[in-house]
């Protein structure tokens, strides 16, 4: 269908799909003084809802916007998120899926990108705009609202959502989607629904729409009054502390953070997303804070009188469900997002960290935290390091997550990237990974999504390969997450994007079994051995399974063998999978945890559950009030 023709300016007569792809191919960004396409390409699985029109357009652009063939739409979204993280949100990938289940499979990964504030563009098939052939294959019919479809579900998990019902609409929609994805405060996934007929309709697009454009990430400067108020409060501190979040890395403000902390002698603790803001040996690095934190960081958190929270959304694992800090402490929220800067009655400094920290510095007038406070923090850090050294030493107890982490950490290169996600490994990696270089840790705990590990690492490796091809991407994955999503082992082999995948098998969902036991409940339906519907449990042969997807695979019995296998994986030219059984009950990190609010039964016939409920609720007295 031809949709109109302009007579007043030079135009290109294109389909909707062709215009979208041509526009994306001409959008650039400046990174470290170098211009490159802001869209690194895409991940795609074709179906009847996107192959004939969008597929035709992508074929012609295959050299400029490479399309990686996915194995599962959800894992494609995870890969796009891993790619965006590796590029510090300066570049993104698109995902294209067919109408119906192909697109709905992206819902979980869109939620992950939304929670983690990551850019990802979804170009997804939709039902026919004309409705002449309704109901069509995979269409959901809503009897009272024919405009409502499965794609509307994405409205709750995206920062930008649109459905193109006329080819001219992309002239407004695409720039708006890009502006959202590149905005430091509103960054998140963008969804564009493409009805199957509209994808092929044509329009005379103005030449100017396809002009090369170089984008830059906005750096918002805070209000001077906010800086003055923050400095006035911080200068009163006897026991100040900085919480360093992931936003510091996205802002490129690690140098500013480090200089500020050193100048004013202020201890720094890291969030899960903020791991690798400081290297392990920095004297002001007091460790990770919160539920999966360190005794050292939590010891100073509960005594700090002024807390400068930079680039963090203050998730409950950081705040110990708001019990980690003294109730009388004051929080300064420095964040590019107003929503995050004002949490829990914080004194807000709304601005980019790289711009905001130096402005705060100019108002501090020689302030330095008392040496007694810093000495206390550093002494706590020494004790924590001694504990981690003991628990991670191979041979101290049965095989464990943290022993494998220690072995890989000792052998890896400084710029290698480590990736972990939901389950027990995020806590163990956060607690025990010793950062060798800045920005080398990706623990996905914003959405805590099982299955992100391998897929997210594949996306990170694609991005890493573009800048640091000689480095490794190391994946820590439990058996539960492996069984949920493993097909991107095959993807990494097919594309030559090598991963080192460490599969640590504890026989089920062991960390949730631990939570179950810690709340007084009996083990039930988490470990395979405790599933009443499983009459004869057996172990999965992860080595054979991964080998069938083309990876180099080994099964090892202990950390020493794990280290030897890890060295062979480093020397290999393709993805390697190392499998080791670990204990489901022993070897967990038992120190460094703050209180975490979990819902427990207020009425029960089980005395152990009642006892644990009373213990947990007793800690609630420390919880801060506020919004």
Helices and strands as residue ranges (DSSP letters): E 11-15, H 16-25, E 27-31, E 34-37, E 39-44, H 54-60, E 67-69, H 73-86, E 92-97, H 101-104, H 107-115, E 120-126, G 150-157, E 160-164, G 167-169, H 170-181, E 189-195, G 198-200, E 202-206, G 207-210, E 213-215, H 224-234, E 240-244, H 247-251, H 254-264, E 267-270, E 285-288, H 295-301, E 306-310, H 316-319, E 330-335, H 338-341, G 343-345, E 347-350, H 353-362, H 371-392, H 401-411, E 417-420, H 425-432, E 441-443, H 452-467, E 473-478, H 479-484, H 488-495, E 500-505, H 510-518, G 528-530, H 542-548, E 552-556, H 559-571, E 576-581, H 607-618, G 619-622
